[in-house]
Amino acid sequence: MPYYFAYGSNMNAARVAARIGETRRALAGVLRDYRLAFDKASRVPGIAHANVVAAPGARVEGALFELMAPDQIEAMDPFEGYPHEYERRRLSIHTLEGPRDAWVYLAAPGTTAERLRPAREYLDHLLAGEAFLSRDYHAELARVEAVADLDEMTLAQLGLSRHSPR
């Protein structure tokens, strides 16, 4: 079966289910030799989405979803802005069960910027993935400086809502 590795807001299993339906299972995974970056520019100036950037020796923790059907990844594409905002690649994700090849979204060239911060509601989705993360990694995410008190219209532009996991 195909796998999808979520390191950003899709670590929230409820968000994934709302977007692509039920998955077979989810387990903790690690993407080695990459680091998490909040450098993917959003539609709102100054606000970031998560990205992974090659970095030898670094690691990104996240949720590895075993998909029920291969076309579920295509259902995720519009939410990730594939192919213009994010590219989709197959990368090796390490789990307690051994390595698994999985689809991973990486920011498309020309879509990143410096000095961006995630919205609080976006970061909360990452923190909802606590079951898939080590205590230290989760604590590191909790320390990320986020932008709070965005209005509903701005949240909608970011694909976020205070009222829905989707």
C-alpha positions in Angstrom: 0.0 0.0 0.0 1.1 3.6 -0.6 2.2 5.8 2.3 2.0 9.6 2.9 4.3 11.4 5.4 2.9 14.4 7.1 5.2 16.8 8.9 3.0 19.9 8.9 -0.6 20.6 9.6 -1.6 17.1 8.3 0.0 15.5 11.4 -3.5 16.2 12.8 -5.2 12.9 11.8 -8.6 14.5 11.9 -7.5 17.0 9.3 -6.2 14.1 7.0 -9.5 12.2 7.4 -11.5 15.3 6.6 -9.4 15.9 3.5 -8.9 12.4 2.0 -11.1 10.0 4.0 -10.1 7.1 6.2 -6.6 5.7 6.1 -5.5 2.2 7.0 -3.4 3.4 9.9 -0.9 6.1 11.0 2.4 5.6 12.8 5.3 7.7 13.8 8.0 8.3 11.2 11.2 10.1 10.7 12.6 11.8 7.6 16.3 11.7 8.0 18.7 14.3 6.6 16.0 17.0 6.4 15.0 19.7 8.8 11.6 21.4 9.4 11.4 25.0 8.2 8.6 27.5 8.3 9.7 29.1 5.1 6.9 28.2 2.6 5.2 31.5 1.8 1.4 31.4 2.1 -1.2 33.6 0.4 -1.0 36.0 3.4 2.2 38.1 3.6 4.4 37.1 6.5 2.6 33.9 7.2 4.3 30.5 6.7 3.4 26.9 6.0 5.8 24.1 6.9 8.4 22.7 4.6 11.3 20.3 4.8 14.7 21.2 3.6 17.7 18.9 2.9 20.1 19.1 5.9 22.6 16.3 6.5 22.3 14.9 10.0 19.0 16.5 10.7 15.6 14.8 11.2 12.0 15.6 10.8 9.4 13.7 12.8 5.9 13.3 11.7 2.9 11.0 11.0 3.2 8.3 8.4 -0.3 7.4 7.0 -0.9 4.1 5.2 -3.4 5.0 2.5 -6.4 2.8 1.7 -6.0 3.4 -2.0 -3.2 4.9 -4.2 -5.5 7.7 -5.5 -5.9 9.1 -2.0 -2.6 11.0 -2.5 -4.1 12.7 -5.5 -7.0 13.8 -3.3 -4.5 15.5 -1.0 -2.8 17.4 -3.9 -5.3 20.3 -4.1 -4.9 20.9 -0.3 -1.1 21.0 -0.8 -1.2 23.2 -3.9 0.5 20.5 -5.9 2.2 21.0 -8.4 2.6 24.8 -8.2 3.1 25.4 -4.4 4.5 22.0 -3.4 6.2 19.2 -5.2 5.5 15.6 -4.3 8.4 13.2 -4.0 8.9 9.6 -2.8 11.3 9.6 0.1 12.3 6.9 2.7 10.7 7.3 6.1 12.1 5.5 9.0 9.7 3.7 11.4 9.9 1.2 14.2 8.8 -1.3 11.6 11.6 -0.4 9.2 11.9 2.1 6.3 8.8 2.8 4.1 8.8 4.8 0.9 6.3 7.5 1.2 4.9 10.6 -0.6 6.3 13.8 0.9 5.4 17.3 -0.1 8.3 19.8 -0.5 7.9 23.5 -1.3 8.2 24.2 -5.0 11.1 26.3 -6.2 10.4 30.0 -5.8 7.8 29.6 -3.1 9.9 30.1 0.0 10.9 33.2 1.9 12.8 34.2 5.0 11.4 35.6 8.3 8.0 34.0 8.0 5.9 32.6 11.0 3.1 30.2 11.0 -0.4 31.1 12.1 -1.3 29.9 15.6 -4.2 27.8 14.2 -1.8 26.2 11.8 0.8 25.4 14.4 -1.9 23.9 16.6 -2.5 21.3 13.9 1.2 20.3 14.1 0.9 20.1 17.9 -2.1 17.8 17.5 0.3 15.2 16.0 1.8 14.7 19.5 1.2 11.0 19.4 3.6 10.7 16.5 6.3 12.8 18.0 9.0 12.4 20.6 8.6 14.6 23.7 11.6 16.8 22.7 10.4 17.3 19.2 6.9 18.2 20.3 8.3 20.7 22.9 10.5 22.2 20.2 7.4 22.7 18.0 5.5 24.3 21.0 8.2 26.9 21.2 7.8 28.1 17.6 6.7 31.7 17.5 3.3 31.9 15.8 1.0 34.7 14.7 -2.1 34.8 16.8 -5.5 36.5 16.5 -6.0 36.3 12.7 -9.5 37.1 11.6 -11.7 34.4 10.0 -11.2 35.8 6.5 -7.4 35.6 6.8 -7.7 32.1 8.2 -9.8 31.1 5.3 -7.1 32.4 2.9 -4.7 30.1 4.7 -7.0 27.1 4.4 -7.6 27.2 8.1 -10.7 27.4 10.3 -11.3 27.6 14.0 -14.5 25.5 13.5 -13.3 22.6 11.3 -10.2 20.4 11.2 -10.1 20.5 7.5 
